[in-house]
Amino acid sequence: MMQWKKTMWAAGAVLAMTGAAWAQDKPFAGVELKMLGIGDTSVTRVAPIVGEFEQATGIKVHIDQLPYPGLIDKIIVEASSDSPTYQLLWVDSPWVGMLGEAGALEDLTSRAKRDAAEIGLDDIIPIQLQENSWQGKLLAFPASGMTWLQQYRADLFENPDEKAAFKAKYGYDLAPAKTWAQYRDIAEFFTRKKGQLAGGKPLENDLYGASQSYSRVQGAITHDYFPFMRSFGGDYWDPKTGLCAMTGEPHIKAAEFMKSLIPFNPPDYLGLMWDIQSGFMERGEAAEAAYWSVRSVRLTNPDEAVLAKIGKAGFAANPESDAGPQPTYTGSLSFAINAKVDEKTKDAAWEFIKWATSEKLMRRFAEEGKGVSQFRKSILGDPALQAKYPYYKVLLESQKSARRRIFHPFYQTVEENFGVELSKYMAGETATAKEALETACNAVNSQLSMFPVEQRLRWINDVPAEVLAK
């Protein structure tokens, strides 16, 4: 009997020590996290393998993927709740100012500094960290780094017959556009009907010269207009008053140029937004598009894009206007932590963010052929991966001189008003670009003017992120 008791005591001790070691190895075991996400590659690549993270950490993660329109409203509801359903939030970088000013997102600065070596902080393109900051604080972490770049049908651009015909008509060589005037020429040249030849083959569907966003839904048109506006030398705000200033010559020229592309876009252009717009490139039904690199990864994947089977995608930095070279227009799709959750949950959520955005996982996705629009220099600069993903080199080079997207707390107001007024101008409901822009700006300023100048100026001041300080 005594021997049996000793044996049982020893077994119990072993189990206790094993349990203690397991708890030490997995301090967050049993924690459950929910992410309010979207069906974007920054999420869709990670979602199927969250079981690997649970196995390694004991943390269970469930990701809900909702449509982009209306997502920010759901995030605001979550951030306002004292008992939030979601601990992790997918964030588009223009929302950071609005959510940051409201105190909705956990400040990740101290965690990022503490874990700098583990997360490869120096490996991340600086503008991608700046995109996720508000008043110097890092409020989200990049999961997909974007630039607005030029995508085109390289198989058509390189076709000898197309090159000869283009030069005969326009007097210069067919190549990715260096100027917006060239971009328009190319769009005009490749606009063709079903049955006509393109690249020496009869078209099975109409071919559109370009594919841009003109929809007013969730201000989709502004996601194209603002980069155009920046490339024409315009800016959002008056630096002396902090009020909307998008009514000048560069702003008008940008809107007029967008309208000049309508004849070469699909006939339902007022419905073009994000995946609908990029779908024309993915199916090979558009010759070019100035668009966000977040969808570029799909263009080289035959499982996601018909173009990868019937032709070849090409990528280049965006053209210039008469204003000359401008900083690259960037964006970031990111993961954030709901500030309302308890500290242990925040720590567990940070563990997930570190794993989901790690160099190891990002490289794995890239090597498997299902990468994301990268934000890590080591991956973008890898020669083998550059050969696999031609846009990697464009992303890396173009962000050496870059400037972030709009980050204002009143971003929703800007997006809504400019989305409506620009779409009305494109549809011919408003006579001039100047009228449309003034109407939108006046609506924004009617709200901003209630606040002191000092506060308005603080809102437009892009304070350098503390994590970038050396």
Order of alpha helices (4+ residues) and beta strands (2+ residues): alpha-beta-alpha-alpha-beta-alpha-beta-alpha-alpha-alpha-alpha-beta-beta-beta-alpha-alpha-alpha-beta-beta-alpha-alpha-alpha-beta-alpha-alpha-beta-beta-alpha-alpha-alpha-alpha-alpha-beta-alpha-alpha-alpha
